[in-house]
Amino acid sequence: MGPTTRQLLGLNASGTAPAAWTLDYFRRKYGEDLAKSRPVRGWDTVTVPGAVAGWGLLHDRLGRLPFADLLAPAIEYAERGFAVSAIVQEKWQRPCRC
């Protein structure tokens, strides 16, 4: 809801995919049957390329804190890393059964 109007707001920030992400690109890289052989890790699995632009739009409309302050914790994790639990580490080390 808007901060003063109590009006419900919605935002579709899915954006567009990069121009290189054509069906042919994915077929060349992963095979003809994408249902059986699809990307499971890395940039080719990103499904919401417009998310950051959406955050900017929401911040412009509703934000009160400086954008840099909002992103500071994420920037710190990106720079310094984040310790995951032992069970998550073990799952990440398993071979993919895709």
N, CA, C and O atoms as a GROMACS GRO file, in nm:
protein
  392
    1MET      N    1   0.084  -0.117   0.000
    1MET     CA    2   0.000   0.000   0.000
    1MET      C    3   0.089   0.124   0.000
    1MET      O    4   0.198   0.123   0.056
    2GLY      N    5   0.042   0.226  -0.061
    2GLY     CA    6   0.116   0.352  -0.060
    2GLY      C    7   0.126   0.405   0.081
    2GLY      O    8   0.039   0.375   0.163
    3PRO      N    9   0.228   0.483   0.113
    3PRO     CA   10   0.251   0.525   0.251
    3PRO      C   11   0.141   0.613   0.307
    3PRO      O   12   0.116   0.608   0.428
    4THR      N   13   0.074   0.694   0.226
    4THR     CA   14  -0.029   0.783   0.279
    4THR      C   15  -0.166   0.757   0.219
    4THR      O   16  -0.267   0.795   0.279
    5THR      N   17  -0.172   0.696   0.104
    5THR     CA   18  -0.300   0.680   0.036
    5THR      C   19  -0.371   0.551   0.070
    5THR      O   20  -0.491   0.538   0.044
    6ARG      N   21  -0.301   0.453   0.130
    6ARG     CA   22  -0.355   0.322   0.158
    6ARG      C   23  -0.402   0.255   0.029
    6ARG      O   24  -0.490   0.168   0.031
    7GLN      N   25  -0.344   0.296  -0.083
    7GLN     CA   26  -0.376   0.239  -0.212
    7GLN      C   27  -0.282   0.121  -0.239
    7GLN      O   28  -0.161   0.131  -0.219
    8LEU      N   29  -0.338   0.011  -0.284
    8LEU     CA   30  -0.259  -0.107  -0.318
    8LEU      C   31  -0.181  -0.080  -0.447
    8LEU      O   32  -0.237  -0.035  -0.546
    9LEU      N   33  -0.051  -0.110  -0.443
    9LEU     CA   34   0.034  -0.090  -0.558
    9LEU      C   35   0.088  -0.224  -0.606
    9LEU      O   36   0.104  -0.316  -0.525
   10GLY      N   37   0.114  -0.236  -0.732
   10GLY     CA   38   0.175  -0.356  -0.788
   10GLY      C   39   0.286  -0.317  -0.883
   10GLY      O   40   0.283  -0.209  -0.942
   11LEU      N   41   0.385  -0.404  -0.897
   11LEU     CA   42   0.497  -0.376  -0.986
   11LEU      C   43   0.543  -0.507  -1.050
   11LEU      O   44   0.571  -0.604  -0.980
   12ASN      N   45   0.550  -0.510  -1.180
   12ASN     CA   46   0.609  -0.622  -1.253
   12ASN      C   47   0.747  -0.577  -1.295
   12ASN      O   48   0.762  -0.499  -1.389
   13ALA      N   49   0.849  -0.626  -1.227
   13ALA     CA   50   0.986  -0.586  -1.257
   13ALA      C   51   1.065  -0.701  -1.318
   13ALA      O   52   1.187  -0.710  -1.300
   14SER      N   53   0.997  -0.787  -1.390
   14SER     CA   54   1.068  -0.900  -1.448
   14SER      C   55   1.163  -0.857  -1.559
   14SER      O   56   1.261  -0.926  -1.586
   15GLY      N   57   1.136  -0.746  -1.622
   15GLY     CA   58   1.227  -0.692  -1.722
   15GLY      C   59   1.239  -0.782  -1.844
   15GLY      O   60   1.161  -0.876  -1.862
   16THR      N   61   1.336  -0.750  -1.925
   16THR     CA   62   1.360  -0.828  -2.045
   16THR      C   63   1.488  -0.908  -2.029
   16THR      O   64   1.577  -0.869  -1.953
   17ALA      N   65   1.497  -1.016  -2.097
   17ALA     CA   66   1.618  -1.098  -2.094
   17ALA      C   67   1.722  -1.036  -2.186
   17ALA      O   68   1.687  -0.962  -2.278
   18PRO      N   69   1.849  -1.065  -2.163
   18PRO     CA   70   1.953  -1.015  -2.254
   18PRO      C   71   1.927  -1.060  -2.397
   18PRO      O   72   1.870  -1.166  -2.421
   19ALA      N   73   1.969  -0.979  -2.492
   19ALA     CA   74   1.944  -1.007  -2.634
   19ALA      C   75   2.004  -1.141  -2.677
   19ALA      O   76   1.952  -1.207  -2.767
   20ALA      N   77   2.114  -1.181  -2.612
   20ALA     CA   78   2.180  -1.307  -2.650
   20ALA      C   79   2.102  -1.430  -2.604
   20ALA      O   80   2.132  -1.541  -2.648
   21TRP      N   81   2.006  -1.413  -2.517
   21TRP     CA   82   1.932  -1.527  -2.463
   21TRP      C   83   1.818  -1.566  -2.556
   21TRP      O   84   1.700  -1.548  -2.524
   22THR      N   85   1.854  -1.617  -2.669
   22THR     CA   86   1.755  -1.665  -2.764
   22THR      C   87   1.735  -1.814  -2.742
   22THR      O   88   1.814  -1.879  -2.674
   23LEU      N   89   1.630  -1.867  -2.799
   23LEU     CA   90   1.605  -2.011  -2.791
   23LEU      C   91   1.721  -2.088  -2.854
   23LEU      O   92   1.761  -2.193  -2.804
   24ASP      N   93   1.776  -2.035  -2.964
   24ASP     CA   94   1.890  -2.101  -3.028
   24ASP      C   95   2.012  -2.104  -2.935
   24ASP      O   96   2.084  -2.203  -2.930
   25TYR      N   97   2.035  -1.996  -2.863
   25TYR     CA   98   2.147  -1.992  -2.768
   25TYR      C   99   2.136  -2.106  -2.667
   25TYR      O  100   2.233  -2.177  -2.643
   26PHE      N  101   2.018  -2.121  -2.608
   26PHE     CA  102   1.999  -2.225  -2.507
   26PHE      C  103   2.006  -2.365  -2.568
   26PHE      O  104   2.058  -2.458  -2.505
   27ARG      N  105   1.955  -2.381  -2.688
   27ARG     CA  106   1.962  -2.512  -2.753
   27ARG      C  107   2.106  -2.549  -2.787
   27ARG      O  108   2.146  -2.664  -2.770
   28ARG      N  109   2.184  -2.452  -2.835
   28ARG     CA  110   2.325  -2.480  -2.866
   28ARG      C  111   2.401  -2.517  -2.738
   28ARG      O  112   2.485  -2.606  -2.740
   29LYS      N  113   2.371  -2.449  -2.631
   29LYS     CA  114   2.446  -2.468  -2.507
   29LYS      C  115   2.400  -2.590  -2.427
   29LYS      O  116   2.481  -2.656  -2.362
   30TYR      N  117   2.269  -2.620  -2.430
   30TYR     CA  118   2.214  -2.724  -2.342
   30TYR      C  119   2.146  -2.839  -2.415
   30TYR      O  120   2.103  -2.934  -2.352
   31GLY      N  121   2.137  -2.831  -2.546
   31GLY     CA  122   2.075  -2.939  -2.622
   31GLY      C  123   1.935  -2.904  -2.668
   31GLY      O  124   1.876  -2.805  -2.624
   32GLU      N  125   1.884  -2.985  -2.757
   32GLU     CA  126   1.752  -2.959  -2.817
   32GLU      C  127   1.637  -2.971  -2.719
   32GLU      O  128   1.542  -2.893  -2.725
   33ASP      N  129   1.645  -3.067  -2.628
   33ASP     CA  130   1.535  -3.092  -2.534
   33ASP      C  131   1.564  -3.017  -2.404
   33ASP      O  132   1.623  -3.073  -2.312
   34LEU      N  133   1.521  -2.893  -2.397
   34LEU     CA  134   1.550  -2.810  -2.280
   34LEU      C  135   1.476  -2.856  -2.155
   34LEU      O  136   1.514  -2.821  -2.044
   35ALA      N  137   1.372  -2.934  -2.172
   35ALA     CA  138   1.302  -2.988  -2.056
   35ALA      C  139   1.389  -3.090  -1.983
   35ALA      O  140   1.378  -3.106  -1.861
   36LYS      N  141   1.476  -3.158  -2.056
   36LYS     CA  142   1.564  -3.259  -1.996
   36LYS      C  143   1.702  -3.203  -1.962
   36LYS      O  144   1.764  -3.248  -1.865
   37SER      N  145   1.749  -3.108  -2.039
   37SER     CA  146   1.884  -3.057  -2.021
   37SER      C  147   1.880  -2.905  -2.020
   37SER      O  148   1.902  -2.840  -2.122
   38ARG      N  149   1.851  -2.850  -1.907
   38ARG     CA  150   1.838  -2.705  -1.894
   38ARG      C  151   1.946  -2.652  -1.800
   38ARG      O  152   2.007  -2.729  -1.727
   39PRO      N  153   1.970  -2.522  -1.801
   39PRO     CA  154   2.069  -2.468  -1.708
   39PRO      C  155   2.019  -2.480  -1.565
   39PRO      O  156   1.902  -2.457  -1.536
   40VAL      N  157   2.109  -2.518  -1.475
   40VAL     CA  158   2.071  -2.531  -1.334
   40VAL      C  159   2.155  -2.442  -1.243
   40VAL      O  160   2.120  -2.423  -1.126
   41ARG      N  161   2.265  -2.389  -1.295
   41ARG     CA  162   2.351  -2.301  -1.216
   41ARG      C  163   2.403  -2.189  -1.306
   41ARG      O  164   2.406  -2.203  -1.428
   42GLY      N  165   2.442  -2.080  -1.245
   42GLY     CA  166   2.506  -1.972  -1.318
   42GLY      C  167   2.407  -1.871  -1.375
   42GLY      O  168   2.288  -1.875  -1.347
   43TRP      N  169   2.461  -1.781  -1.457
   43TRP     CA  170   2.380  -1.670  -1.509
   43TRP      C  171   2.266  -1.714  -1.598
   43TRP      O  172   2.164  -1.645  -1.606
   44ASP      N  173   2.280  -1.827  -1.664
   44ASP     CA  174   2.173  -1.872  -1.753
   44ASP      C  175   2.047  -1.913  -1.677
   44ASP      O  176   1.943  -1.937  -1.739
   45THR      N  177   2.055  -1.923  -1.546
   45THR     CA  178   1.937  -1.959  -1.467
   45THR      C  179   1.864  -1.837  -1.411
   45THR      O  180   1.759  -1.852  -1.348
   46VAL      N  181   1.918  -1.719  -1.432
   46VAL     CA  182   1.856  -1.598  -1.378
   46VAL      C  183   1.721  -1.577  -1.446
   46VAL      O  184   1.712  -1.578  -1.569
   47THR      N  185   1.617  -1.559  -1.366
   47THR     CA  186   1.484  -1.548  -1.425
   47THR      C  187   1.422  -1.410  -1.410
   47THR      O  188   1.317  -1.384  -1.468
   48VAL      N  189   1.485  -1.323  -1.335
   48VAL     CA  190   1.426  -1.191  -1.314
   48VAL      C  191   1.533  -1.084  -1.338
   48VAL      O  192   1.581  -1.022  -1.243
   49PRO      N  193   1.570  -1.061  -1.465
   49PRO     CA  194   1.675  -0.964  -1.491
   49PRO      C  195   1.637  -0.821  -1.459
   49PRO      O  196   1.726  -0.736  -1.448
   50GLY      N  197   1.510  -0.791  -1.444
   50GLY     CA  198   1.468  -0.654  -1.414
   50GLY      C  199   1.453  -0.625  -1.266
   50GLY      O  200   1.404  -0.518  -1.231
   51ALA      N  201   1.492  -0.716  -1.180
   51ALA     CA  202   1.470  -0.699  -1.036
   51ALA      C  203   1.535  -0.572  -0.982
   51ALA      O  204   1.472  -0.497  -0.908
   52VAL      N  205   1.660  -0.548  -1.019
   52VAL     CA  206   1.730  -0.430  -0.965
   52VAL      C  207   1.663  -0.302  -1.012
   52VAL      O  208   1.650  -0.207  -0.935
   53ALA      N  209   1.620  -0.298  -1.138
   53ALA     CA  210   1.547  -0.181  -1.187
   53ALA      C  211   1.418  -0.163  -1.109
   53ALA      O  212   1.376  -0.050  -1.081
   54GLY      N  213   1.353  -0.274  -1.074
   54GLY     CA  214   1.231  -0.267  -0.993
   54GLY      C  215   1.257  -0.211  -0.855
   54GLY      O  216   1.178  -0.132  -0.803
   55TRP      N  217   1.369  -0.252  -0.794
   55TRP     CA  218   1.404  -0.195  -0.664
   55TRP      C  219   1.419  -0.044  -0.675
   55TRP      O  220   1.374   0.031  -0.588
   56GLY      N  221   1.484   0.001  -0.784
   56GLY     CA  222   1.501   0.145  -0.804
   56GLY      C  223   1.369   0.217  -0.818
   56GLY      O  224   1.350   0.324  -0.760
   57LEU      N  225   1.277   0.158  -0.895
   57LEU     CA  226   1.144   0.219  -0.911
   57LEU      C  227   1.069   0.226  -0.778
   57LEU      O  228   1.009   0.328  -0.744
   58LEU      N  229   1.074   0.117  -0.702
   58LEU     CA  230   1.007   0.117  -0.572
   58LEU      C  231   1.069   0.220  -0.478
   58LEU      O  232   0.999   0.289  -0.405
   59HIS      N  233   1.201   0.228  -0.481
   59HIS     CA  234   1.270   0.325  -0.394
   59HIS      C  235   1.233   0.468  -0.433
   59HIS      O  236   1.209   0.552  -0.347
   60ASP      N  237   1.229   0.495  -0.564
   60ASP     CA  238   1.192   0.628  -0.610
   60ASP      C  239   1.051   0.665  -0.564
   60ASP      O  240   1.024   0.781  -0.530
   61ARG      N  241   0.963   0.568  -0.564
   61ARG     CA  242   0.822   0.596  -0.530
   61ARG      C  243   0.796   0.594  -0.380
   61ARG      O  244   0.721   0.678  -0.330
   62LEU      N  245   0.857   0.500  -0.308
   62LEU     CA  246   0.821   0.480  -0.169
   62LEU      C  247   0.937   0.490  -0.070
   62LEU      O  248   0.916   0.496   0.050
   63GLY      N  249   1.060   0.493  -0.122
   63GLY     CA  250   1.176   0.487  -0.034
   63GLY      C  251   1.196   0.611   0.051
   63GLY      O  252   1.164   0.723   0.011
   64ARG      N  253   1.251   0.587   0.168
   64ARG     CA  254   1.282   0.698   0.259
   64ARG      C  255   1.430   0.702   0.293
   64ARG      O  256   1.485   0.810   0.317
   65LEU      N  257   1.495   0.587   0.295
   65LEU     CA  258   1.638   0.580   0.326
   65LEU      C  259   1.720   0.592   0.198
   65LEU      O  260   1.671   0.562   0.089
   66PRO      N  261   1.845   0.638   0.210
   66PRO     CA  262   1.931   0.641   0.091
   66PRO      C  263   1.948   0.500   0.035
   66PRO      O  264   1.965   0.404   0.110
   67PHE      N  265   1.944   0.488  -0.098
   67PHE     CA  266   1.954   0.359  -0.164
   67PHE      C  267   2.083   0.287  -0.125
   67PHE      O  268   2.083   0.166  -0.105
   68ALA      N  269   2.192   0.361  -0.114
   68ALA     CA  270   2.320   0.301  -0.077
   68ALA      C  271   2.311   0.235   0.061
   68ALA      O  272   2.371   0.130   0.083
   69ASP      N  273   2.238   0.296   0.153
   69ASP     CA  274   2.222   0.237   0.287
   69ASP      C  275   2.143   0.107   0.280
   69ASP      O  276   2.171   0.013   0.354
   70LEU      N  277   2.044   0.102   0.193
   70LEU     CA  278   1.962  -0.019   0.180
   70LEU      C  279   2.044  -0.135   0.125
   70LEU      O  280   2.024  -0.250   0.164
   71LEU      N  281   2.134  -0.106   0.034
   71LEU     CA  282   2.213  -0.211  -0.030
   71LEU      C  283   2.342  -0.243   0.043
   71LEU      O  284   2.410  -0.340   0.007
   72ALA      N  285   2.378  -0.166   0.144
   72ALA     CA  286   2.505  -0.186   0.214
   72ALA      C  287   2.522  -0.329   0.267
   72ALA      O  288   2.630  -0.386   0.247
   73PRO      N  289   2.423  -0.390   0.332
   73PRO     CA  290   2.443  -0.528   0.378
   73PRO      C  291   2.467  -0.626   0.264
   73PRO      O  292   2.552  -0.715   0.276
   74ALA      N  293   2.396  -0.612   0.153
   74ALA     CA  294   2.417  -0.701   0.039
   74ALA      C  295   2.555  -0.682  -0.021
   74ALA      O  296   2.620  -0.778  -0.062
   75ILE      N  297   2.600  -0.558  -0.027
   75ILE     CA  298   2.734  -0.529  -0.079
   75ILE      C  299   2.840  -0.593   0.010
   75ILE      O  300   2.937  -0.650  -0.039
   76GLU      N  301   2.820  -0.583   0.140
   76GLU     CA  302   2.917  -0.645   0.232
   76GLU      C  303   2.922  -0.796   0.213
   76GLU      O  304   3.031  -0.854   0.209
   77TYR      N  305   2.806  -0.861   0.202
   77TYR     CA  306   2.806  -1.006   0.178
   77TYR      C  307   2.877  -1.039   0.046
   77TYR      O  308   2.952  -1.136   0.039
   78ALA      N  309   2.853  -0.959  -0.057
   78ALA     CA  310   2.916  -0.985  -0.186
   78ALA      C  311   3.067  -0.972  -0.177
   78ALA      O  312   3.141  -1.048  -0.240
   79GLU      N  313   3.113  -0.875  -0.100
   79GLU     CA  314   3.258  -0.852  -0.088
   79GLU      C  315   3.326  -0.949   0.007
   79GLU      O  316   3.437  -0.995  -0.019
   80ARG      N  317   3.260  -0.980   0.118
   80ARG     CA  318   3.324  -1.058   0.223
   80ARG      C  319   3.278  -1.203   0.230
   80ARG      O  320   3.341  -1.286   0.294
   81GLY      N  321   3.168  -1.233   0.165
   81GLY     CA  322   3.114  -1.368   0.170
   81GLY      C  323   3.019  -1.387   0.287
   81GLY      O  324   3.000  -1.298   0.370
   82PHE      N  325   2.961  -1.505   0.291
   82PHE     CA  326   2.864  -1.539   0.396
   82PHE      C  327   2.883  -1.686   0.430
   82PHE      O  328   2.881  -1.772   0.341
   83ALA      N  329   2.902  -1.716   0.556
   83ALA     CA  330   2.922  -1.854   0.599
   83ALA      C  331   2.788  -1.928   0.597
   83ALA      O  332   2.694  -1.891   0.667
   84VAL      N  333   2.782  -2.031   0.516
   84VAL     CA  334   2.661  -2.111   0.509
   84VAL      C  335   2.672  -2.226   0.610
   84VAL      O  336   2.782  -2.261   0.653
   85SER      N  337   2.560  -2.282   0.645
   85SER     CA  338   2.559  -2.392   0.739
   85SER      C  339   2.622  -2.516   0.677
   85SER      O  340   2.635  -2.526   0.555
   86ALA      N  341   2.662  -2.610   0.761
   86ALA     CA  342   2.726  -2.733   0.713
   86ALA      C  343   2.634  -2.811   0.620
   86ALA      O  344   2.681  -2.869   0.522
   87ILE      N  345   2.506  -2.814   0.649
   87ILE     CA  346   2.414  -2.891   0.564
   87ILE      C  347   2.400  -2.827   0.426
   87ILE      O  348   2.390  -2.899   0.326
   88VAL      N  349   2.400  -2.695   0.419
   88VAL     CA  350   2.394  -2.628   0.289
   88VAL      C  351   2.522  -2.654   0.212
   88VAL      O  352   2.518  -2.682   0.092
   89GLN      N  353   2.636  -2.645   0.278
   89GLN     CA  354   2.764  -2.673   0.213
   89GLN      C  355   2.765  -2.814   0.155
   89GLN      O  356   2.809  -2.836   0.042
   90GLU      N  357   2.717  -2.909   0.233
   90GLU     CA  358   2.715  -3.049   0.186
   90GLU      C  359   2.624  -3.064   0.064
   90GLU      O  360   2.659  -3.135  -0.030
   91LYS      N  361   2.509  -2.999   0.066
   91LYS     CA  362   2.417  -3.009  -0.048
   91LYS      C  363   2.477  -2.945  -0.172
   91LYS      O  364   2.458  -2.997  -0.283
   92TRP      N  365   2.547  -2.835  -0.158
   92TRP     CA  366   2.609  -2.769  -0.272
   92TRP      C  367   2.720  -2.854  -0.333
   92TRP      O  368   2.748  -2.841  -0.452
   93GLN      N  369   2.782  -2.938  -0.255
   93GLN     CA  370   2.891  -3.021  -0.305
   93GLN      C  371   2.842  -3.148  -0.375
   93GLN      O  372   2.920  -3.216  -0.442
   94ARG      N  373   2.717  -3.180  -0.360
   94ARG     CA  374   2.663  -3.298  -0.427
   94ARG      C  375   2.657  -3.276  -0.577
   94ARG      O  376   2.633  -3.164  -0.623
   95PRO      N  377   2.680  -3.383  -0.654
   95PRO     CA  378   2.664  -3.368  -0.800
   95PRO      C  379   2.518  -3.341  -0.834
   95PRO      O  380   2.427  -3.389  -0.766
   96CYS      N  381   2.499  -3.266  -0.937
   96CYS     CA  382   2.363  -3.233  -0.981
   96CYS      C  383   2.298  -3.355  -1.043
   96CYS      O  384   2.359  -3.423  -1.125
   97ARG      N  385   2.173  -3.384  -1.004
   97ARG     CA  386   2.096  -3.495  -1.062
   97ARG      C  387   1.985  -3.437  -1.150
   97ARG      O  388   1.866  -3.461  -1.128
   98CYS      N  389   2.026  -3.361  -1.249
   98CYS     CA  390   1.928  -3.291  -1.334
   98CYS      C  391   1.898  -3.368  -1.458
   98CYS      O  392   1.818  -3.324  -1.540
   0.00000   0.00000   0.00000
